[in-house]
Amino acid sequence: MPAARQAVTMRRLPCACLLLALCLSGTAASAPAATSLHIAAALDRPAIAPVLAAFERAHPDIDIRYADLATRAVERRIHDMSRPPDVVISSAMPSQLAAANAGYAARLSGPVIDGWPARFKWRDSVFGFTFEPVVFAYRADLLPADIALDSHGALYRALTDRRPRFCGRVAIYDPARSAVGYALYQADAGHTARFWQLVSAFGQARARQVSNTRAMLTGLSEGRFVLAYNLLGAYARRYARRHPEIRIVAPRDYTLMLSRMVFVHRAAPHPEAAHKFVTYLLSGQGQRVLTRQTQLAGPPRAGTSTDRSNGTRPADQARIMPIALDAGLLAQVDPAQRRRDLAQWQARFSVPGQPGCGASGSAGPSR
């Protein structure tokens, strides 16, 4: 190549590189950066993953950042105004309602919000988006076949008449550490006064108190527990599909039904994206994904086909006992009331002089 032509070519090379860089930067600038949507949830991500994926496909400009937390940790995030989440999800219904009542939840609007069933929303700010049974789980292979565990009464009789079989191998919620466990015990106690006799039976059987359903299920699959009480049905069924030795029971005398609740934080860094997510979650499309692709089930809604049994609902619908989303839940978060409730729990769970694991029989309710 002649020296003159080589010099011209070398002079043009930086210009071409500069032009290419400008074109590339222009292309990058023309593509808007994705909005991060921060969700603080007391809900295992795999349990709701199909819904999250479907939302991101429908909104490719939104990138979900999902924090899987315990119920108490979610409560702390709600009150931490230095780094509030955009969306809050929890199964601790009293805590969610209290947060909304205290002004931490933004009021939403729109056709989907207006059309959501009244008994599954509070002041258009917090919404129950699932309807799940609270169940028993047990290891049939580790218990005699003649032990019945199909109702609260049958459970009480098993714990008292066959106590040595269960000694130290029953898992229950610790109401002091688990917000949802505390709420479920309150629902039990509100339904029947005989619940406290069952609590005493748990104490006599030296039941282990844990903080979440996951710990109960892990203990069951490992053989450390033979029975677990008041598990969230969606988790239990999903886990039992991979561990067929675990049996799931929706008690036939009554089955509590719980709704996981969602709201947009009033200080959400990305309120528009948060509003879109909650609207999608409650929409017909979102509920179909929830119902058909997860073990969760949506609330019953007139004129829709999203409600379906996930295999853990009681056959007799009259025995379903929904935990009502109303002002009655607020009493459970009153500090003085909570102290009294926990004191009553402790008194019934550990009464001095009660027979221990080595003895069967009790002065409990007539059978």
N, C-alpha and C positions, 0 to 999 in steps of 0.2 A: 504494500500500500504506500503511495507517495506520502512524503512527510506532511505536505499541506493538508491532504484529505484526512490523514490520521489526526492532525491537530484539530480540525473542524469537528471530527467525530468525538474527540475527547471533550471538546468544549460543550457539545450538545448533551453528553451523558448526564452531567449534573442537572441540567434543565429537565431532562426526561424523568429522572428520579424524583425531582421536586414536584413535577406535574403528577406523577403517579401517587406520591404521598398525599398531595392535596385531594386527589380523587378519592383515595381510600378514606381519608379523614372526613370528607364530605359524606361518603356512604355511611360511615359509622355515626356521624352526627344526625343523619336523617332517620336512623333507627332508634326510636325512643327506648330509654333504659327501662327494664322491667320494674314494676312497683313491688316492693317486698311487703307481704301480708303476714304479720306476726300473730300466731294463734297460740294461746296458753291453754292447754287442755288436760283435764284428768280423764283421758281416753287414749288407750293404746293406739299409736298411729296405724299399725296393721289393721286394726278393727274398722277404721274409717278410710283407709287408703284409696279404695275405688272412688269414693266421693271426692277426695282431694284431687285425684288425677283427672276426673271428669271436669271438675271446675277449672283446672289449669288448661285443659284442652279448649274449653269454652272461652277462657280469658287468658290467652297466651302472653298478655302484657303484665300478668300478675304472677309473682313467684312466692309460693307459700313457704314460710319458715315456721315449722311446727315444733313446739316444746311440749313433750310428754311429761307431765308432772303429777305428783300426788295431789289429792284434794286440798290439803292444807297449804301446799306450795302454791297452788292456783290462787287461793285466798290472799296469800302474801303479795303475789304479782298484781292482783286487782288494786291493792292499796298502795303499791309502790308507784307514786306518780312521777318518779324520776325516769322510769322506763316502762310505761304502761303498754300492754299488748293491744293489738287491734281488736281481736276477737277472743272471748273467753268461753270455754266449754267445760262443764262439770256435771257429775251425777249427784253432787251434794246440793239437793234442791233448796233446803233452807238457806244455805250460804249464798247461792245465786240470787234468790229472791231478796235477801237482805241487802246484797250489793246493789241490786236494781232500785230497791226502796230508798237506799241512801244516796242515790243519784249517780252511781258509777256506770250505769247503762244508758246509752243514747236511745232516744225514742225514734223509731223507724216508721216509714210510711211507704205506701205503694199497694198495688192490687194484691200481691202475694201476702203482704202483711195483713191487709184488711180481711182477706179471706181465710186466714189461719184460724182454726177452731178456738173459740173464746176460752175454753177450759184448759188450753195449752199455751196461753200467753198471759203476760201481766203488763198492763198499761202500755202495750205495744213496744216494750223495751226488752223483755226477756221471754224466751220461747222454749217450750218443751218440744224437741224434735224427734224423740224416740219414745217408744212405749214398750218396756221390757219387763219380763217376769223376774222376780227374786226367788231363787231356787235353793234346794239342798243338792249336795253332791256327795257320793260315797263310793267306796271300793267294794263292789259286790263279791269280788274274789277273796277279800280279806275278812268277810263277815259271814256268819252262818246264814243259810238261805231262809231260815224261819224268822229272821228279824225284819220287821216291817218298818219302813221309813217313808211312808207316803203321805203323812200329815203331821202337823205340829203335835197332836195328841199321841200319835204313834211314835214320834221321835222322843217325846217325854217318857213314854213307857219303856222304850229301848234303853234310854240313858239310866233309868232307875232300876229296872228289872235285870238288865244285862250290863251293869256298870263296868265290871272288869274288862269287858270286851272293848270298851271305849276309853279306858283310863289313859289320860295324857295324849290321846290320839284324835281329838276333836278340835277343829279350827273354827274360831268365831272372830268377828270384828272386835277390835279394841275401840270402844266409843270415845276414849280420850284422845286417840291418835288419828282416827278416821272420821272425817266429817260425814261421809256417806253411811258408814257403819252406825254412827250416832243417830242419823236421820231414820235409818231402817228400824232401829230398836224403838225409837219413838213411835213409828208407825205401828209396829207390833203391839206395843203397850196400849196405844190408842184403840186398837181393834179388840183386844181381849185382856182382861185383868189376869188371866191364867198365864200370860207371858212371863210374869215374874217367877212363877213356879218353874218354868222352863229354864230361866236364868240360874236359879238355884241348882237345878239338875246339871247344868253346864259346869257350875263351880264344883259340885261334888265329883264330877267326872274329870276334874282338873283340865278343863278345856284350855287350849292355847289361844291367846289373844294376838291377832296379827293386824296389819294395817291395810291390807288390800286383798282383792280377790285373787290376784296373781300368786301371792304367797300361799293362799289356801290350795290352789290348783297344783302348784309345784309340790307342795307337801303331800298331796294325794297321789300324784304320779310317782313320787319317790317312796311311797309307802310309810312315811312318817305319820300321816293322818289317814284315818279310815272314813271320816265324816267331816263335812264342812257345811256351815249354816249361813244362810242369807247371802249367797253369791249373786253377782249380777249375771243374769241368764245369758246375755250375748257372749260374754267372755267364757262362761262355763261351757256352752255348747261348742264354741269354736275350738276350745282346748280339748274337749272330749272327742272331737272328730279325729284328733291325732293320738288320743289316749283312750282307746275303747274300753279299757278296764274301769274307767270312771263312768258312773251312772248319774244322770241328771234327773231330778224330780221337781215338778211343780206341785207343791202340796195341795191335796184335794180338799182340805177344809177351807183354806183361803190362800190366795196367792197375791202378794203385794206386787203392784205394777209401778215401776219407776220411770220417770222421763228425764233424760239428760237435757240440760238446759244450756242455751247459747245466748250471748248478747254481744253487742258492739260496745267497747269501752268508750266512755264519754270523752276521754282524752286520747283516743286512737290516733296514732301518727298518720295513718292512711285511712281516713273514715270512708272515703268513696269505695275503696277496694273492700273494706270490711262490710259495708252495706251490701255490696254485690254478692259477697260470699254468703251472708246470712239469708239474703233473698233467694239465692240459688239453693241453699240447703233446704229451705221450706217450700221451694217450688215443686211442681209436679215432676219435673225432670230429676231434680235432686233427690226427691223422696223415692222415685223409682229406682235410682241407682242404689240408694241406701237399702231399700227393701230387697232388691233382686241380687245384689252383688256383695252384700255383707251379711253378717249374722245379726245385725241390728234390725229393728222393725220400727216403722213410723207410726205415729198416732192414728187411731181410727178416724176416718173422715168420711162423711156422708157423700155418696156419689163418686167415690174414687175406688181404685183397685190396689192402692198402695199398701193397705193393711193386710198382712198375712201372718200366719202362724210360723214361728221359727223353730217349732218342734219342742218348745219348752212351756208353752201356754197350757193352762188347765183346760180340760175338755169342757167342763161346765163353766160357761162364761159368767154365770151368776156368782161364782166364787172369786172372781177377779176383784181385787181391792186396790184401785188406783190411789196413789198418794196425790192428794189434791194440790194443785198449784194455786194456793190462796193465802190469805193473811194469817191463817193458823200456823203456817210454817215459820212465821217471823218470831213466834214465842220461843222457838228452839234455839235461836241465836242470842237470846237475852243472857248475859253473863251469869246473873243470879240464878236464873232458871236452869242453865246448863250445870252449874255447880250442884244444885239440888238433884238434878237427874243423875249426874255421875256418882253422887254420894249414894243414891238409892241403888244404882247398878252395883256399886262395890259392896254395899251391905247385903244384897241378895246373892251376889256371886261368891262371896267368901264369908259365910256365917260360921263363927266359932262353934265347935261342938257338932257340926254336921258330920255324918258318916263319910269316910273317904272312899277311895277307889276300891278298897278291898271288900266293901260291904254293899249289898244290893238292898233295894227296898226303900221306901220313903213314905212320909205322911202327906204326900201330894194329893192332887185332885182324884176324885173317884173315877174308876175306869169302867 
